[in-house]
Amino acid sequence: MIARFTPDAWRERRRAVLEKIKSAIRDVPDFPKPGIVFKDIAPVLGDPVLFSAVIDIFADRHRDAGIDKIAAIDARGFIFGGALSDRLGAGFVPIRKKGKLPYKTFEQSYDLEYGSAELAVHQDAFKPGERVLVIDDLLATGGTAEACAKLIGKAGGEVVEMDFLIELSFLKGRDKLKGFSVFAPIVF
């Protein structure tokens, strides 16, 4: 006999799993520069149960959403994006730092909480109208995700949602992503 969860029991189980994931995230002060507290997901990635649970959270959210491509942001987004692409049967598109892709690209500059940078995507990464899920490990100021959305639009894709494992809500990254659906199961 298959065990069935009531809605309340299911929410409690999910809350417990999220607490385990959250407690595994390590704070690293003054990285990459003084004053920044880096949220290190390496302990989550190193635990196969927690890593699988993270992918389950994202996959369950999008299983029947008709996602054509997963656009993963360089570099930690690649970790979640590859696994999620496989789980959903969707294509994988790396959004890379400028100069790292070998073919014709679109580029987009953006500001970080501690500097500026530029992202790129292959010009042929998306067919017109393809439904794209953006994935990354962390939403901070929103600049990286906003640049990613602009690149997807330039290449013909349509952003369905932007998913992050962690959101640093005090940095107000969602403000730059108005008009997009944003999901983050863990909020600091």
N, C-alpha and C positions, 0 to 999 in steps of 0.2 A: 504494500500500500504506500502511495506517495504522500508524504506529509504536506499539508496545505497550511499556509500562514494566513491568519486573519489580517486585514489591513493594518490594524494597530501593531500586531506582532511583527509584520514586515517592516513597518516604519522603525520600530525599536531595534530590529536586527540591523537595518541600514545605519541607524544612528550609532550603534556599537561599532560597526565596521569603520565608519568615518572617524570615530574617536581613536581607533587603533591606528589608522592612517595618519591622522593629525598628530598623535603623540610620537610617531616615528620621524616626523619632519624635524630636522635639527637646525637650530639657529647658529649661524656663524657670524659673530660680530666683526665689524670693520672689514668686510669683504664685499666687493673688490676694492673698496677704499674706505677710509675712516668715516664713521657715521652711518654706514649702510649695515643693516642686519640681513644677511643672506639666508634665505630659506632653502636648506639643503635637502633635496628629495632622495639622495643616494641611499639612505636606509630603507626607504619605501621600495626603491627599485631593486635592492638587494634581497628583499624578502619576497619569495615567489607568491605567497598567499596574498600579501598586501598589493603587490604589483597586479596580480590577476584581478583583485577586487576593484582596483582603479579602472582597469579596462572594462570590467563588467559594468561599472557605474556609467561610463560613457556609452558603451554599446547598448545597454538597456534603454537609454534615452533616445537612441537613434535607429534602433533595429528596423523599424518599418517607416522610416522617414524619407526613403528614396534618395539617400546620399550617393552622389556619383563619385566624388573625390574628397579625400582628406588632405587638407593643406596644413602641413606641420611646419612650425617655425623653428629655425636653427637656434639651438641644437637640441635642447632637451625635449622640445615638441616632437622631434623625430622618434624618440623612444616610444611615446604614447601613440603617435600617428601611425607608425608601422604596424604595431599590434592591433590597433583599432581598424585600420584598413583591411587587414586580414580577417578580423572578426566580422566586419560588416560587408565584406565582398566589394569594397570600394577601391578605386585607384588611389595611389599615394603621390602627392606632389610636395617636394621639399621647397620651402621658402628659405633661401640661403642668404648669407652675407654676400655683398657685392664682390665679384671676382671669383666666386667658387663654382659657378655653373659654366659648363663648356659650350653651350649653344647660345643663340640669340636670346637676349633677356630684356625684360622691362625692369627698371630700377625705381626705388622709392626711398627717399631719405626720411629720417624721423629722429626725434629726441628721446633719449633715455633719462631715467632719474639721475644718472651720473655721467652724461655725455651725449653724443649723437652718433648715428651710424646710418648705413644704407643697406636695404634688402633688395633681392632680385628673384625673379621667377622666369622660367623659360617662356618665351612668347607663345609657344604652342601647348602650354600645360593644360589648358581647359578648352573644351568645345563651347561655343556660344550657348549660354543658358544652363550649363551644368551646375548642379546643386552641390555646393562646397561647404564642408564643415571645417572650420579652423580650429586647430588644437595646439596648445602650448602648456607648459607647466605652471606658469604664474602670470597673473594680471597685476601689473603695478600701475604705472602712469597711463597705460593704454596706447602709447606711441607706437610700439612694435606691432600690436594687433591692428591699429588703424592703418599703418603702412601696408600691412599684409592684405587687408581688405581692399585697399586702393589697387594693389598689384593684381589681385584676383579679378577685380572689375576691368582693369586694362586688358587682361588676357581673356576676357569673355565669360568668366564664371560668375555665379550668383552665391553670395555668402548666405547660408541658411542659419548658421549659429556659430558663435565663438565659444569654445569650451576651454576651461583652465582647471587644473587640479586645485590651485590656490588663488585666492584674490586677496590682495592687500588693500582693503576697503578705504583705509585712511589716505591713500594716494589718489583716490577718486578716478581710477582708470576708466570706469564705466561712462564717465562724462564725455570722453572722447569717442565712445562707441555708441552714441545715441543712434537709434535707427536699426541697431543690430540686436538680435537676441543674444544674451550673454549668460553662461552658466558656469558656476564654480561651486563645487560641493563643500569646499573648506575655505572659510573666510577668517582672516586675521584683521 
